[in-house]
Every structure is written in structure tokens, then in C-alpha cells.
Amino acid sequence: MTGLCIHCRMRPSSPARKGCYHHLCWLCYDTAAIRVLYVPPPRQVDFYGGYQQPAAPTTARPGTDEKIAVLTERVAARSSLWHPQDRR
């Protein structure tokens, strides 16, 4: 079930659509002057899951004890597990 339109508060808001104007009813959404009042914020993509990128890549081979130790250090430091230049 959807809530009421955040502009007119009379009609039900429409289902989510691309662009995130999902709190407006169809009539308010079709009115450009109303739609610009509720412009969605830009999407920010974080490829590291909210964690900081590790300071330096590792040369340890995947699956080795050395690589596991590096990953353990990264977890303890609350950084991302993977660096784009880690050895593969």
C-alpha cells in the first residue's frame, strides 16, 4: 500500500519509478512546476561498501597465509578488504 502524495496530500502516491519521484501522485508528477519542488538527490555510488580503500596494495598471492594476514589487518583497520591493485 502506498501513502498519500507529499504535495497535495489528497491522492495516493504512485509506485516507485525511475528517478525516485515515488512520493508524488500521478497528477502532481505530471505537473512540471510541482515536480521540480521534489527533485531527488543525486545517487552516490560507493564501490568500497562505505569503507575506506586500503592504503597500499598487497603482493601476497590469493589463498596464502600472507594474504589472509593482510585481510585480517584490513578488517581490524575497518577498511575495504580489496585494493584495486592487489595481486591476483
Backbone hydrogen bonds, N-H to C=O, Kabsch-Sander energy under -0.5 kcal/mol:
donor,donor_aa,acceptor,acceptor_aa,energy
5,C,11,R,-2.7
6,I,23,H,-2.8
9,R,5,C,-1.0
13,S,3,G,-3.5
14,S,24,L,-2.2
20,C,17,R,-2.1
24,L,21,Y,-1.3
29,Y,25,C,-2.5
30,D,26,W,-2.1
31,T,27,L,-0.6
31,T,28,C,-0.7
32,A,30,D,-0.8
34,I,31,T,-0.9
35,R,31,T,-2.6
36,V,32,A,-2.1
37,L,34,I,-1.3
38,Y,34,I,-0.6
38,Y,35,R,-1.3
39,V,36,V,-0.8
45,V,43,R,-0.6
46,D,44,Q,-0.5
47,F,45,V,-0.6
49,G,46,D,-1.2
51,Y,48,Y,-1.5
52,Q,78,R,-0.6
64,T,61,R,-1.6
68,I,64,T,-2.1
69,A,65,D,-2.2
70,V,66,E,-2.0
71,L,67,K,-2.5
72,T,68,I,-2.2
73,E,69,A,-2.1
74,R,70,V,-2.1
75,V,71,L,-2.1
76,A,72,T,-2.2
77,A,73,E,-1.9
78,R,75,V,-1.4
79,S,74,R,-2.5
80,S,52,Q,-3.1
86,D,83,H,-2.1
87,R,58,T,-1.9
